[in-house]
């Protein structure tokens, strides 16, 4: 019995988002509006910065526009941009952008 419980815990540990991609799907009532036009931003002179493009962010109640910006990249990580899509049943879902390990291949 103890072995079965340990095996189930091991399987459960493998479920969920990738450790490299920290974005977790959130059900949303609607898809976001069309992206807003923003002027090109100038590249900064400091190293270790990532450009985060303007995007719609779901705050739990409504879509909010997040303006493009440059952000410091934590050591060993990279920016995973937000994703908008549908779940397996065709309902809208959103994955907020986040920094995650640099080894991931999904963006």
C-alpha positions as CSV (number, residue, x, y, z in Angstrom):
1,X,0.0,0.0,0.0
2,X,2.8,2.4,0.9
3,X,4.4,1.7,-2.6
4,X,1.1,2.5,-4.3
5,X,0.8,5.9,-2.5
6,X,4.4,6.8,-3.3
7,X,3.8,5.9,-7.0
8,X,0.7,8.0,-7.1
9,X,2.5,11.0,-5.5
10,X,5.3,10.6,-8.1
11,X,2.7,10.7,-10.9
12,X,1.0,13.7,-9.5
13,X,4.3,15.6,-9.2
14,X,4.7,15.3,-13.0
15,X,1.3,16.9,-13.7
16,X,0.8,20.6,-14.3
17,X,2.7,23.2,-16.1
18,X,6.3,22.6,-17.2
19,X,8.9,23.8,-14.7
20,X,10.4,25.8,-17.5
21,X,7.2,27.4,-18.6
22,X,5.4,28.9,-15.5
23,X,2.3,30.0,-17.4
24,X,-0.8,28.4,-16.0
25,X,-4.1,28.4,-18.1
26,X,-6.9,30.5,-16.7
27,X,-10.5,30.3,-18.0
28,X,-11.7,33.7,-19.2
29,X,-15.2,34.7,-20.4
30,X,-14.1,36.2,-23.7
31,X,-11.0,36.4,-25.9
32,X,-9.0,39.7,-25.5
33,X,-9.6,42.7,-27.8
34,X,-7.4,43.2,-30.8
35,X,-3.8,44.4,-29.8
36,X,-3.3,48.1,-29.6
37,X,-0.8,49.9,-31.9
38,X,2.3,51.1,-30.1
39,X,5.3,52.9,-31.4
40,X,8.5,51.0,-31.7
41,X,10.5,51.2,-28.5
42,X,14.2,52.0,-28.6
43,X,16.6,49.2,-27.5
44,X,18.2,50.0,-24.1
45,X,21.9,50.3,-23.7
46,X,22.0,48.1,-20.6
47,X,22.5,44.3,-21.0
48,X,20.3,41.7,-19.5
49,X,17.0,43.2,-20.5
50,X,14.1,41.6,-22.3
51,X,11.5,43.5,-24.4
52,X,8.0,42.6,-23.2
53,X,5.6,43.6,-26.0
54,X,2.3,45.3,-25.2
55,X,-0.4,42.8,-24.5
56,X,-3.8,42.3,-23.0
57,X,-3.8,40.9,-19.4
58,X,-6.8,39.4,-17.6
59,X,-7.0,40.8,-14.1
60,X,-9.9,38.4,-13.0
61,X,-12.6,40.9,-14.0
62,X,-11.6,42.6,-17.3
63,X,-8.9,42.8,-19.9
64,X,-6.3,45.5,-19.2
65,X,-3.7,46.7,-21.7
66,X,-0.1,46.3,-20.5
67,X,2.2,48.8,-22.4
68,X,5.4,47.5,-24.0
69,X,8.4,47.8,-21.7
70,X,11.9,46.6,-21.0
71,X,12.4,44.4,-18.0
72,X,15.4,42.9,-16.2
73,X,15.8,39.2,-16.9
74,X,16.4,37.0,-13.8
75,X,19.6,34.9,-14.0
76,X,19.1,31.7,-16.0
77,X,15.6,32.7,-17.2
78,X,13.8,34.1,-20.2
79,X,10.4,35.7,-20.9
80,X,7.5,33.5,-21.9
81,X,5.0,35.8,-23.6
82,X,1.3,35.6,-22.8
83,X,-0.9,33.1,-24.7
84,X,-4.5,33.4,-25.7
85,X,-6.4,30.3,-26.9
86,X,-9.0,27.8,-26.1
87,X,-9.1,24.7,-23.9
88,X,-10.0,21.2,-25.0
89,X,-13.7,22.1,-25.1
90,X,-13.3,25.4,-27.1
91,X,-13.6,27.8,-24.2
92,X,-11.3,30.8,-24.1
93,X,-8.3,30.6,-21.8
94,X,-5.4,32.9,-21.0
95,X,-1.8,32.2,-19.9
96,X,-0.2,35.3,-18.4
97,X,3.3,36.1,-19.5
98,X,6.1,35.2,-17.0
99,X,9.8,34.6,-16.6
100,X,10.8,30.9,-16.5
101,X,13.9,28.8,-17.1
102,X,15.9,29.5,-20.2
103,X,15.8,25.8,-21.2
104,X,12.2,25.9,-22.3
105,X,11.3,25.7,-26.0
106,X,7.7,26.9,-25.9
107,X,6.9,30.5,-26.5
